[in-house]
Amino acid sequence: MINAPILDAPQASAPPSIYQLRSNMQSSEVVDRGIAVQASFSSICAIEYLKSHNIDPEVIKRVLLHPELRRKGRH
């Protein structure tokens, strides 16, 4: 992982781990598609889609159940 000075700055509103840089753009795109699946179909469909692409269960839980904790991006 690349250590950037901005990551070392204290964050008052959320834990620093939320602000880690994305290291795998392919996984990022899969997660974005999973969020779209959830919006278009259901959370169950999104969970199955993300699991089928080997997305970590903790990431699935965070992005689908806690949209306020998602990284800022295209979704």
N, C-alpha and C positions, 0 to 999 in steps of 0.2 A: 504494500500500500504506500502511496506517496504521502509524505507528511508535509502538509502545507501550513504556514503560519496561521492562517485564518482558522484552522481546525483547533488550534491551541487556545484560541480566545474563549473566555468563559461565555456561556450562553445562559441568559437568565430564564428564558421561557421553556427550554427543553434540554434534555440530556445531550451532551456532545455527540454520542454515538449516532444520533439521528442525522447528523450533518456529515457523515463519512462520504468520501468521494465514491462514485460508482466505479467499480473496477472492471465490470463486465457489461459492455453495452448490449450484447445479445440478451443477457438475462434482463436487463433494463427494459428492452423492447417486449420481451415475453410478459413482464409484469404489467407494462402499459396495456398490452392486449388483454390480460386477465382482468384489469380494471374495467376495460371496455366491455368485456363479456359480462361482468357483474352488472353493469349499467343496462345492458341490452337484454339479458336473459335472467340470470339469478346468481346468487352467491354460491350455490352448490355447483353450478356449471363453471364458475370462475375458479373455485377450489380445485375441481377435477382438472381443468385446463392447466393451472399452475403446477399441480402435483405431477401431471404427465410430462412437464418440462423440467422436472427436478428442482423446483424452486423450494428453498428452505421453508419448513413449516412456520417458523417465526416470522419470516418475511410475508408469507401468505396471510397470517393472522394480522400483522400490522397494517398491510395495505388494504385489506378488505374490511376489517372491522374498525379501523381507526384512521379514516381518511385525513384527519387533521395532523397525523404523524407522517404522512407521505412526503417524500422529497418534492420540492417544487419542480414541475416539469410539464410535459405535453398533455397529460391527462387533465 
